[in-house]
């Protein structure tokens, strides 16, 4: 017992010391268990909010965090991405390469965003960014076009090096600027960005002579 290292004037002093020591060890053990439990719950929450393939945020996470932004009326821009002819990679090179492609495209998208932005994979070949423009010095539309243009250039370069045998691989994108007076919900912003992306995709389809499905 720890009390053996000390001298006490009365048995009562020894008893009080021993009880305090035992309670301290018990409380310390409970605190350790609580911290470990908190860490385990945090890891589980993180895993539940991550896309299994790309490790980006998933649909549930982007909905949760995006709705918080809408409730706070935080300025942001939604950019919707759709990969063009992605199925050919799975068909010609296998699903392992297809998964790696999704990871690499996700990484490209992350490189053109800031740490405050939210990047998610929301479907098989669809990605979504919520760009935090609260402290932006440029117009939201300028920021959106810069992000989309850089993403398109990087993806085109990546495709030309890694998949020169597949024609018309690419990425289509569209955006919507959040306006509290026009977008009562997160889904309304995302829908507008999705429509914008679809219109751009149809134009790309036309420009490429109908080389992929729209």
KEGUBA-153909 format. One record per residue: residue number from 1; residue in one letter; x, y, z of N, C-alpha, C in turn. Coordinates in Angstrom, 2 decimals. Atoms other than C-alpha are relative to their C-alpha. Example, Ala and Ser with C-alpha at 12.3 -4.5 7.8 and 13.67 -1.06 7.14 Angstrom:
2
VOPA, nr, rest, n.c1, n.c2, n.c3, ca.c1, ca.c2, ca.c3, c.c1, c.c2, c.c3
VOPA, 1, a, 0.89, -1.19, 0.00, 12.30, -4.50, 7.80, 0.90, 1.20, 0.00
VOPA, 2, s, -0.82, -1.19, -0.06, 13.67, -1.06, 7.14, -0.77, 1.09, 0.73
END
This chain:
214
VOPA, nr, rest, n.c1, n.c2, n.c3, ca.c1, ca.c2, ca.c3, c.c1, c.c2, c.c3
VOPA, 1, x, 0.85, -1.19, 0.00, 0.00, 0.00, 0.00, 0.89, 1.25, 0.00
VOPA, 2, x, -0.76, -1.23, 0.12, 1.22, 3.50, -0.85, 0.25, 0.64, 1.35
VOPA, 3, x, -0.12, -0.66, -1.30, 0.67, 4.62, 2.75, 1.18, -0.50, 0.81
VOPA, 4, x, -1.13, 0.54, -0.73, 3.51, 2.39, 3.93, 1.23, 0.88, -0.14
VOPA, 5, x, -1.14, -0.88, 0.20, 5.91, 5.02, 2.59, -0.06, 1.22, 0.90
VOPA, 6, x, 0.20, -1.19, -0.81, 4.56, 7.62, 5.00, -0.16, -0.39, 1.47
VOPA, 7, x, 0.26, 0.19, -1.43, 4.38, 8.01, 8.76, -1.20, 0.84, 0.40
VOPA, 8, x, 1.22, -0.69, -0.39, 1.06, 8.97, 10.35, -0.06, 0.07, 1.52
VOPA, 9, x, 0.09, -0.20, -1.44, 0.34, 10.32, 13.80, -1.11, -0.83, 0.60
VOPA, 10, x, 1.14, 0.76, -0.53, -2.94, 8.48, 14.16, -0.46, -1.00, -1.05
VOPA, 11, x, 0.58, 0.96, 0.96, -4.68, 5.46, 12.57, -1.01, 0.67, -0.93
VOPA, 12, x, 0.99, -0.69, 0.83, -7.35, 7.88, 11.35, 0.66, 0.67, -1.20
VOPA, 13, x, -0.69, -0.65, 1.11, -4.80, 9.78, 9.26, 0.37, -1.03, -1.06
VOPA, 14, x, -0.36, 1.06, 0.94, -3.63, 6.54, 7.68, -1.23, -0.46, -0.77
VOPA, 15, x, 1.24, 0.46, 0.65, -7.22, 5.48, 6.93, -0.45, 1.01, -1.05
VOPA, 16, x, 0.42, -1.05, 0.95, -8.06, 8.82, 5.29, 0.91, 0.01, -1.21
VOPA, 17, x, -0.96, 0.00, 1.11, -4.89, 8.68, 3.21, -0.25, -1.20, -0.92
VOPA, 18, x, 0.21, 1.21, 0.81, -5.53, 5.08, 2.09, -1.27, 0.11, -0.83
VOPA, 19, x, 1.26, -0.13, 0.72, -9.12, 5.83, 1.13, 0.14, 1.01, -1.15
VOPA, 20, x, -0.19, -1.01, 1.04, -8.10, 8.96, -0.82, 0.81, -0.56, -1.15
VOPA, 21, x, -0.86, 0.59, 1.02, -5.40, 7.03, -2.64, -0.79, -0.98, -0.87
VOPA, 22, x, 0.78, 0.98, 0.74, -7.78, 4.22, -3.61, -1.04, 0.67, -0.89
VOPA, 23, x, 0.99, -0.72, 0.80, -10.45, 6.67, -4.76, 0.65, 0.69, -1.20
VOPA, 24, x, -0.70, -0.65, 1.09, -7.90, 8.54, -6.81, 0.34, -0.97, -1.11
VOPA, 25, x, -0.32, 1.00, 1.01, -6.80, 5.36, -8.57, -1.26, -0.42, -0.75
VOPA, 26, x, 1.26, 0.39, 0.64, -10.43, 4.41, -9.22, -0.47, 1.06, -0.98
VOPA, 27, x, 0.43, -1.10, 0.88, -11.28, 7.83, -10.64, 0.91, 0.11, -1.22
VOPA, 28, x, -0.93, -0.04, 1.11, -8.13, 7.76, -12.75, -0.31, -1.08, -1.03
VOPA, 29, x, 0.34, 1.09, 0.90, -9.10, 4.39, -14.19, -1.28, 0.29, -0.77
VOPA, 30, x, 1.25, -0.35, 0.66, -12.62, 5.64, -14.93, 0.24, 1.06, -1.07
VOPA, 31, x, -0.30, -1.06, 0.97, -11.20, 8.71, -16.66, 0.66, -0.58, -1.24
VOPA, 32, x, -0.67, 0.64, 1.13, -8.94, 6.56, -18.83, -1.02, -0.73, -0.86
VOPA, 33, x, 1.01, 0.73, 0.75, -11.88, 4.34, -19.82, -0.90, 0.97, -0.77
VOPA, 34, x, 0.86, -1.00, 0.66, -13.97, 7.43, -20.63, 0.70, 0.58, -1.23
VOPA, 35, x, -0.76, -0.56, 1.12, -11.23, 8.90, -22.83, 0.09, -1.00, -1.14
VOPA, 36, x, -0.09, 1.03, 1.03, -10.78, 5.60, -24.67, -1.33, -0.20, -0.71
VOPA, 37, x, 1.34, 0.13, 0.59, -14.54, 5.34, -25.20, -0.29, 1.15, -0.93
VOPA, 38, x, 0.21, -1.18, 0.84, -14.68, 8.88, -26.55, 0.78, -0.12, -1.31
VOPA, 39, x, -0.82, 0.16, 1.19, -11.84, 8.12, -28.95, -0.59, -1.05, -0.94
VOPA, 40, x, 0.60, 1.05, 0.82, -13.55, 4.94, -30.15, -1.25, 0.50, -0.70
VOPA, 41, x, 1.20, -0.56, 0.61, -16.83, 6.76, -30.74, 0.34, 0.99, -1.10
VOPA, 42, x, -0.44, -0.97, 1.01, -15.00, 9.51, -32.62, 0.46, -0.72, -1.26
VOPA, 43, x, -0.48, 0.77, 1.16, -13.31, 6.94, -34.86, -1.17, -0.61, -0.76
VOPA, 44, x, 1.16, 0.59, 0.65, -16.63, 5.22, -35.54, -0.78, 1.04, -0.79
VOPA, 45, x, 0.71, -1.08, 0.70, -18.27, 8.54, -36.44, 0.75, 0.42, -1.25
VOPA, 46, x, -0.81, -0.37, 1.14, -15.38, 9.45, -38.73, -0.14, -1.04, -1.12
VOPA, 47, x, 0.11, 1.06, 1.00, -15.57, 6.08, -40.47, -1.37, 0.01, -0.66
VOPA, 48, x, 1.37, -0.03, 0.53, -19.35, 6.39, -40.88, -0.20, 1.16, -0.96
VOPA, 49, x, 0.14, -1.20, 0.83, -18.88, 9.80, -42.54, 0.99, 0.02, -1.17
VOPA, 50, x, -1.00, 0.05, 1.07, -16.19, 8.65, -45.00, -0.41, -1.00, -1.08
VOPA, 51, x, 0.20, 0.91, 1.11, -16.56, 7.12, -48.44, 1.06, -1.09, 0.07
VOPA, 52, x, -0.91, 1.13, -0.20, -15.02, 3.66, -48.31, 1.15, 0.00, -1.01
VOPA, 53, x, -1.01, 0.09, 1.06, -13.14, 3.94, -51.62, 0.98, 1.16, 0.02
VOPA, 54, x, -0.86, -1.19, 0.14, -11.83, 7.51, -51.68, 0.43, 0.61, 1.32
VOPA, 55, x, -0.24, -0.58, -1.33, -11.83, 8.32, -47.94, -0.43, 1.46, 0.09
VOPA, 56, x, 0.59, -1.33, -0.08, -13.53, 11.60, -48.80, -1.27, -0.06, 0.84
VOPA, 57, x, 1.30, 0.00, -0.65, -16.71, 12.68, -47.06, -1.00, -0.75, -0.87
VOPA, 58, x, 1.05, 0.66, 0.77, -19.78, 10.70, -48.07, -1.27, 0.86, -0.01
VOPA, 59, x, 1.23, -0.77, 0.13, -23.34, 11.82, -48.80, -0.57, 0.41, 1.35
VOPA, 60, x, 0.54, -0.31, -1.32, -24.42, 11.63, -45.16, 0.78, 1.13, 0.66
VOPA, 61, x, -0.84, -1.02, -0.62, -21.49, 13.75, -44.02, -0.20, 1.36, -0.64
VOPA, 62, x, 0.16, -1.28, 0.70, -21.89, 16.42, -46.70, -1.37, 0.59, 0.29
VOPA, 63, x, 1.34, -0.48, -0.33, -25.60, 16.63, -45.92, -0.02, 0.60, 1.40
VOPA, 64, x, -0.04, -0.49, -1.39, -24.95, 17.03, -42.20, 0.74, 1.33, 0.11
VOPA, 65, x, -0.81, -1.21, -0.12, -22.20, 19.61, -42.51, -0.57, 1.13, -0.86
VOPA, 66, x, 0.57, -1.02, 0.87, -23.83, 21.42, -45.42, -1.25, 0.63, 0.58
VOPA, 67, x, 1.20, -0.55, -0.64, -27.10, 21.79, -43.56, 0.35, 0.95, 1.14
VOPA, 68, x, -0.47, -0.93, -1.03, -25.17, 23.40, -40.71, 0.35, 1.34, -0.63
VOPA, 69, x, -0.34, -1.24, 0.69, -23.83, 25.95, -43.19, -1.26, 0.77, -0.40
VOPA, 70, x, 1.25, -0.65, 0.40, -27.36, 26.65, -44.46, -0.69, 0.62, 1.20
VOPA, 71, x, 0.61, -0.53, -1.21, -28.68, 27.10, -40.94, 0.70, 1.26, 0.48
VOPA, 72, x, -0.79, -1.17, -0.40, -25.88, 29.57, -40.25, 0.02, 1.09, -1.08
VOPA, 73, x, -0.04, -0.89, 1.16, -26.42, 31.24, -43.65, 1.44, 0.35, -0.39
VOPA, 74, x, -1.42, -0.16, 0.32, -22.74, 30.75, -44.30, 0.16, 0.09, -1.52
VOPA, 75, x, -0.20, -0.10, 1.45, -21.66, 31.92, -47.78, 0.81, -1.18, -0.53
VOPA, 76, x, -0.75, 1.09, 0.62, -20.61, 29.02, -50.00, -0.47, -0.22, -1.43
VOPA, 77, x, 0.32, 0.38, 1.37, -20.60, 27.66, -53.53, 0.02, -1.52, -0.08
VOPA, 78, x, 0.03, 1.45, 0.22, -21.64, 24.13, -54.45, 0.45, -0.30, -1.43
VOPA, 79, x, -0.46, 0.43, 1.32, -19.77, 22.48, -57.35, -0.24, -1.50, -0.14
VOPA, 80, x, 0.37, 1.39, 0.26, -21.08, 19.24, -58.80, 0.89, -0.54, -1.13
VOPA, 81, x, -0.86, 0.62, 1.01, -18.69, 16.93, -60.72, -0.55, -1.36, -0.42
VOPA, 82, x, 0.39, 1.32, 0.51, -19.48, 13.96, -62.93, 1.10, -0.47, -0.95
VOPA, 83, x, -1.06, 0.54, 0.85, -16.83, 11.73, -64.53, -0.58, -0.50, -1.31
VOPA, 84, x, 0.44, 0.39, 1.33, -17.12, 11.07, -68.25, 0.71, -1.28, -0.44
VOPA, 85, x, -0.52, 1.28, 0.50, -16.68, 7.52, -69.60, 0.77, -0.79, 1.05
VOPA, 86, x, -0.68, 0.73, -1.07, -15.53, 6.22, -66.21, -0.20, -1.51, -0.14
VOPA, 87, x, 0.31, 1.43, 0.13, -17.20, 2.86, -66.97, 1.03, -0.73, -0.86
VOPA, 88, x, -0.98, 0.65, 0.88, -14.61, 2.19, -69.68, 1.23, -0.46, 0.77
VOPA, 89, x, -1.16, 0.43, -0.81, -11.87, 2.02, -67.03, -0.30, -1.33, 0.66
VOPA, 90, x, 0.39, 1.27, -0.61, -13.73, -0.71, -65.17, -0.07, -1.11, -1.04
VOPA, 91, x, 0.17, 1.02, 1.03, -14.52, -2.53, -68.41, 1.33, -0.45, -0.59
VOPA, 92, x, -1.25, 0.32, 0.69, -11.03, -2.37, -69.92, 1.16, -0.32, 0.93
VOPA, 93, x, -1.15, 0.16, -0.90, -8.74, -2.27, -66.87, -0.37, -0.64, 1.34
VOPA, 94, x, 0.40, 0.67, -1.23, -10.78, -3.86, -64.08, -0.39, 0.96, 1.11
VOPA, 95, x, 0.55, -0.84, -1.07, -12.44, -2.58, -60.93, 1.07, 0.49, 0.97
VOPA, 96, x, -1.08, -0.48, -0.87, -9.20, -2.34, -58.96, 0.56, 1.31, -0.53
VOPA, 97, x, -0.47, -1.24, 0.61, -7.94, 0.26, -61.40, -1.10, 1.07, 0.03
VOPA, 98, x, 1.10, -0.95, -0.10, -11.38, 1.83, -61.38, -0.05, 0.67, 1.36
VOPA, 99, x, -0.02, -0.56, -1.35, -11.22, 2.28, -57.61, 1.18, 0.95, 0.19
VOPA, 100, x, -1.17, -0.87, -0.11, -7.71, 3.71, -57.87, -0.25, 1.30, -0.74
VOPA, 101, x, 0.32, -1.20, 0.76, -8.96, 6.14, -60.50, -0.86, 0.94, 0.82
VOPA, 102, x, 0.87, -0.82, -0.85, -11.70, 7.36, -58.16, 0.80, 0.66, 1.12
VOPA, 103, x, -0.84, -0.56, -1.05, -9.14, 7.83, -55.39, 0.86, 1.14, -0.54
VOPA, 104, x, -0.89, -1.01, 0.57, -6.80, 9.77, -57.66, -0.77, 1.25, -0.41
VOPA, 105, x, 0.81, -1.16, 0.36, -9.56, 12.01, -59.00, -0.43, 0.74, 1.26
VOPA, 106, x, 0.33, -0.63, -1.27, -10.67, 12.64, -55.44, 1.16, 0.82, 0.54
VOPA, 107, x, -1.18, -0.72, -0.45, -7.12, 13.64, -54.55, 0.24, 1.27, -0.82
VOPA, 108, x, -0.14, -1.18, 0.85, -7.01, 16.01, -57.52, -0.96, 1.09, 0.45
VOPA, 109, x, 1.00, -0.99, -0.44, -10.19, 17.70, -56.36, 0.41, 0.63, 1.33
VOPA, 110, x, -0.45, -0.52, -1.30, -8.78, 18.04, -52.84, 1.11, 1.04, -0.20
VOPA, 111, x, -1.13, -0.91, 0.20, -5.66, 19.76, -54.22, -0.44, 1.38, -0.46
VOPA, 112, x, 0.45, -1.31, 0.50, -7.73, 22.57, -55.77, -0.93, 0.69, 1.00
VOPA, 113, x, 0.86, -0.59, -1.02, -9.66, 23.27, -52.57, 0.82, 0.40, 1.22
VOPA, 114, x, -0.62, -0.40, -1.26, -8.88, 24.76, -49.16, -0.44, -0.95, 1.10
VOPA, 115, x, 0.34, 0.89, -1.10, -8.96, 22.96, -45.84, -1.37, 0.30, 0.58
VOPA, 116, x, 1.31, -0.35, -0.53, -12.14, 24.85, -44.94, -1.14, -0.56, -0.88
VOPA, 117, x, 1.02, 0.48, 0.92, -13.97, 23.42, -47.96, -0.38, -1.45, 0.32
VOPA, 118, x, 0.47, 1.37, -0.20, -15.97, 20.19, -47.94, 0.02, -0.72, -1.34
VOPA, 119, x, -0.12, 0.78, 1.23, -15.16, 17.54, -50.55, -0.58, -1.39, 0.25
VOPA, 120, x, 0.66, 1.28, -0.21, -17.32, 14.44, -50.96, -0.17, -0.76, -1.31
VOPA, 121, x, 0.46, 0.86, 1.09, -17.97, 11.51, -53.23, -1.44, -0.36, 0.34
VOPA, 122, x, 1.42, 0.17, -0.33, -21.74, 11.32, -53.46, -0.68, -1.04, -0.88
VOPA, 123, x, 0.56, 1.05, 0.86, -22.25, 8.62, -56.09, 1.11, -0.80, -0.62
VOPA, 124, x, -1.00, 0.85, 0.61, -20.49, 6.07, -58.24, 1.11, 0.79, -0.66
VOPA, 125, x, -1.01, -0.82, 0.67, -18.72, 8.66, -60.39, -0.31, 1.48, 0.16
VOPA, 126, x, 0.39, -1.39, -0.25, -20.02, 11.89, -58.86, 0.64, 0.51, 1.28
VOPA, 127, x, -0.64, -0.65, -1.13, -18.28, 14.30, -56.51, -0.68, 1.35, 0.24
VOPA, 128, x, 0.59, -1.29, -0.35, -19.44, 17.43, -54.70, 0.96, 0.77, 0.89
VOPA, 129, x, -0.78, -0.90, -0.85, -17.56, 20.39, -53.26, -0.92, 1.08, 0.53
VOPA, 130, x, 0.59, -1.21, -0.56, -18.92, 23.01, -50.91, 1.16, 0.92, 0.33
VOPA, 131, x, -1.10, -0.95, -0.17, -16.52, 25.95, -51.17, -0.39, 1.07, 1.01
VOPA, 132, x, 0.23, -1.03, -1.02, -16.37, 28.18, -48.10, 0.47, 1.34, -0.55
VOPA, 133, x, -0.35, -1.32, 0.56, -16.50, 31.75, -49.46, -0.22, 1.13, 1.00
VOPA, 134, x, 0.29, -1.02, -1.02, -17.10, 33.56, -46.16, 1.05, 1.10, 0.03
VOPA, 135, x, -1.07, -1.00, -0.06, -13.72, 35.30, -46.31, 0.66, 0.20, -1.36
VOPA, 136, x, -0.58, -0.06, 1.35, -13.19, 35.19, -50.06, 0.16, 1.44, -0.46
VOPA, 137, x, -0.27, -1.33, 0.55, -11.66, 38.22, -51.76, -0.51, 0.11, -1.44
VOPA, 138, x, 0.52, -0.01, 1.35, -12.94, 37.21, -55.20, -1.49, -0.29, -0.01
VOPA, 139, x, 1.41, 0.33, 0.16, -16.47, 36.87, -56.50, -0.17, -1.52, 0.02
VOPA, 140, x, 0.22, 1.45, -0.05, -17.96, 33.41, -55.83, 0.04, -0.67, -1.37
VOPA, 141, x, 0.00, 0.59, 1.34, -18.47, 32.83, -59.56, 1.41, -0.16, -0.54
VOPA, 142, x, -1.40, 0.07, 0.45, -14.80, 33.56, -60.26, 0.70, -1.17, 0.69
VOPA, 143, x, -0.60, 1.11, -0.76, -13.74, 31.14, -57.52, -0.46, -1.33, -0.55
VOPA, 144, x, 0.55, 1.26, 0.52, -16.04, 28.44, -58.85, 0.62, -0.35, -1.34
VOPA, 145, x, -0.58, 0.27, 1.32, -14.76, 28.77, -62.42, 1.47, -0.35, 0.11
VOPA, 146, x, -1.41, 0.34, -0.18, -11.15, 28.71, -61.23, 0.16, -1.44, 0.46
VOPA, 147, x, -0.07, 1.37, -0.53, -11.74, 25.49, -59.28, -0.38, -1.00, -1.09
VOPA, 148, x, 0.43, 0.93, 1.05, -13.61, 23.84, -62.16, 1.03, -0.09, -1.12
VOPA, 149, x, -1.00, 0.00, 1.09, -11.02, 24.88, -64.76, 1.26, -0.75, 0.42
VOPA, 150, x, -1.20, 0.69, -0.46, -8.08, 23.70, -62.66, -0.24, -1.51, 0.11
VOPA, 151, x, 0.33, 1.42, -0.12, -9.81, 20.40, -61.91, -0.02, -0.66, -1.36
VOPA, 152, x, 0.09, 0.55, 1.35, -10.56, 19.83, -65.59, 1.39, -0.17, -0.61
VOPA, 153, x, -1.36, 0.09, 0.56, -6.94, 20.56, -66.60, 0.78, -1.13, 0.63
VOPA, 154, x, -0.76, 1.04, -0.69, -5.48, 18.28, -63.94, -0.51, -1.39, -0.37
VOPA, 155, x, 0.58, 1.30, 0.36, -7.89, 15.45, -64.76, 0.39, -0.36, -1.44
VOPA, 156, x, -0.39, 0.25, 1.38, -7.15, 15.80, -68.49, 1.45, -0.45, -0.08
VOPA, 157, x, -1.41, 0.39, -0.02, -3.42, 15.63, -67.81, 0.20, -1.39, 0.58
VOPA, 158, x, -0.10, 1.32, -0.63, -3.83, 12.63, -65.52, -0.46, -1.08, -0.97
VOPA, 159, x, 0.54, 1.00, 0.93, -5.96, 10.78, -68.09, 0.95, -0.25, -1.16
VOPA, 160, x, -0.87, 0.16, 1.16, -3.52, 11.42, -70.94, 1.24, -0.83, 0.34
VOPA, 161, x, -1.19, 0.75, -0.42, -0.63, 9.93, -68.93, -0.36, -1.43, 0.38
VOPA, 162, x, 0.32, 1.31, -0.57, -2.42, 7.00, -67.27, -0.95, -0.85, -0.85
VOPA, 163, x, 0.95, 0.75, 0.82, -5.15, 6.04, -69.76, -0.05, 0.55, -1.42
VOPA, 164, x, -0.03, -0.51, 1.38, -4.04, 7.06, -73.25, -0.82, -0.86, -0.96
VOPA, 165, x, 0.74, 0.91, 0.87, -5.93, 4.06, -74.66, -1.50, 0.23, 0.04
VOPA, 166, x, 1.45, -0.25, -0.13, -9.35, 5.41, -73.57, -0.29, 1.42, -0.45
VOPA, 167, x, 0.36, -1.31, 0.53, -10.79, 8.24, -75.60, -1.12, 0.64, 0.82
VOPA, 168, x, 1.09, -0.80, -0.57, -12.97, 11.00, -74.17, -0.25, -0.23, 1.50
VOPA, 169, x, 0.09, -0.05, -1.46, -12.26, 10.40, -70.49, 0.02, 1.48, 0.40
VOPA, 170, x, -0.01, -1.40, -0.42, -12.95, 13.61, -68.64, -0.87, 0.22, 1.20
VOPA, 171, x, 0.83, -0.35, -1.14, -14.96, 15.43, -66.05, -0.86, 1.19, -0.37
VOPA, 172, x, 0.92, -1.09, 0.25, -18.00, 17.66, -66.28, -0.37, 0.62, 1.34
VOPA, 173, x, 0.28, -0.67, -1.26, -18.92, 20.26, -63.67, -0.99, 1.13, -0.18
VOPA, 174, x, 0.91, -1.13, -0.03, -21.45, 22.89, -62.73, -0.09, 0.51, 1.42
VOPA, 175, x, -0.01, -0.57, -1.34, -21.96, 25.21, -59.80, -1.26, 0.81, 0.29
VOPA, 176, x, 1.08, -0.86, -0.46, -24.50, 27.13, -57.76, 0.49, 0.79, 1.20
VOPA, 177, x, -0.38, -0.87, -1.12, -23.95, 30.07, -55.40, -1.14, 0.02, 1.01
VOPA, 178, x, 1.03, 0.02, -1.04, -25.82, 29.71, -52.13, -0.54, 1.40, 0.26
VOPA, 179, x, 0.70, -1.25, -0.28, -28.39, 32.48, -51.66, -1.16, -0.33, 0.93
VOPA, 180, x, 1.05, 0.36, -0.97, -30.54, 32.24, -48.50, -1.41, 0.33, -0.48
VOPA, 181, x, 1.33, -0.38, 0.48, -33.42, 33.99, -50.27, -0.53, -0.93, -1.09
VOPA, 182, x, 0.40, 0.89, 1.09, -33.43, 31.43, -53.09, 0.17, -1.48, 0.33
VOPA, 183, x, -0.30, 1.40, -0.34, -32.14, 28.26, -51.40, -0.35, -0.26, 1.47
VOPA, 184, x, 0.40, 0.26, -1.39, -34.12, 27.33, -48.29, 0.66, -1.25, 0.59
VOPA, 185, x, -0.62, 1.24, -0.45, -32.36, 23.95, -48.10, 1.30, -0.26, -0.74
VOPA, 186, x, -1.24, 0.40, 0.67, -29.02, 22.41, -48.96, -0.31, -0.69, -1.32
VOPA, 187, x, 0.33, 0.75, 1.21, -30.68, 20.12, -51.51, -0.34, 0.92, -1.16
VOPA, 188, x, 0.35, -0.93, 1.08, -31.95, 23.14, -53.45, 1.25, 0.58, -0.65
VOPA, 189, x, -1.28, -0.50, 0.56, -28.38, 24.43, -53.87, 0.65, -1.10, -0.84
VOPA, 190, x, -0.63, 1.11, 0.70, -27.07, 21.01, -54.87, -0.74, -0.30, -1.30
VOPA, 191, x, 0.78, 0.26, 1.21, -29.93, 20.53, -57.35, 0.33, 1.01, -1.10
VOPA, 192, x, -0.35, -1.02, 0.98, -29.08, 23.81, -59.04, 1.38, -0.27, -0.60
VOPA, 193, x, -1.34, 0.33, 0.50, -25.42, 22.80, -59.28, -0.05, -1.22, -0.91
VOPA, 194, x, 0.16, 1.21, 0.81, -26.46, 19.41, -60.67, -0.57, 0.34, -1.38
VOPA, 195, x, 0.58, -0.43, 1.27, -28.60, 21.06, -63.35, 1.05, 0.72, -0.84
VOPA, 196, x, -1.07, -0.72, 0.70, -25.70, 23.36, -64.25, 1.01, -0.98, -0.59
VOPA, 197, x, -0.94, 1.01, 0.48, -23.40, 20.35, -64.55, -0.59, -0.76, -1.20
VOPA, 198, x, 0.64, 0.75, 1.08, -25.92, 18.49, -66.75, -0.02, 0.79, -1.30
VOPA, 199, x, -0.01, -0.85, 1.18, -26.17, 21.44, -69.13, 1.40, 0.06, -0.62
VOPA, 200, x, -1.37, -0.02, 0.49, -22.39, 21.66, -69.38, 0.39, -1.35, -0.61
VOPA, 201, x, -0.30, 1.34, 0.51, -22.19, 17.90, -69.91, -0.61, -0.20, -1.39
VOPA, 202, x, 0.64, 0.11, 1.32, -24.66, 18.08, -72.81, 0.80, 0.78, -1.05
VOPA, 203, x, -0.81, -0.78, 0.93, -22.52, 20.79, -74.39, 1.28, -0.76, -0.34
VOPA, 204, x, -1.21, 0.79, 0.25, -19.40, 18.64, -73.97, -0.33, -1.20, -0.90
VOPA, 205, x, 0.45, 1.13, 0.81, -21.32, 15.70, -75.44, -0.14, 0.43, -1.46
VOPA, 206, x, 0.18, -0.52, 1.35, -22.21, 17.82, -78.46, 1.36, 0.32, -0.64
VOPA, 207, x, -1.31, -0.39, 0.53, -18.66, 19.16, -78.85, 0.87, -1.20, -0.34
VOPA, 208, x, -0.79, 1.20, 0.25, -17.22, 15.64, -78.74, -0.71, -0.98, -0.93
VOPA, 209, x, 0.69, 0.85, 0.96, -19.65, 14.28, -81.31, -0.74, -1.18, 0.60
VOPA, 210, x, 0.77, 1.07, -0.64, -21.71, 12.24, -78.86, 0.85, -1.17, 0.42
VOPA, 211, x, -0.94, 1.07, -0.33, -18.73, 10.28, -77.58, -0.29, -0.69, 1.32
VOPA, 212, x, 0.36, 0.66, -1.26, -20.33, 9.43, -74.22, -1.45, 0.30, 0.32
VOPA, 213, x, 1.42, -0.15, -0.37, -23.72, 9.10, -72.60, -0.20, 1.30, 0.80
VOPA, 214, x, 0.36, -1.17, -0.80, -25.48, 12.16, -71.13, -1.23, -0.33, 0.81
END
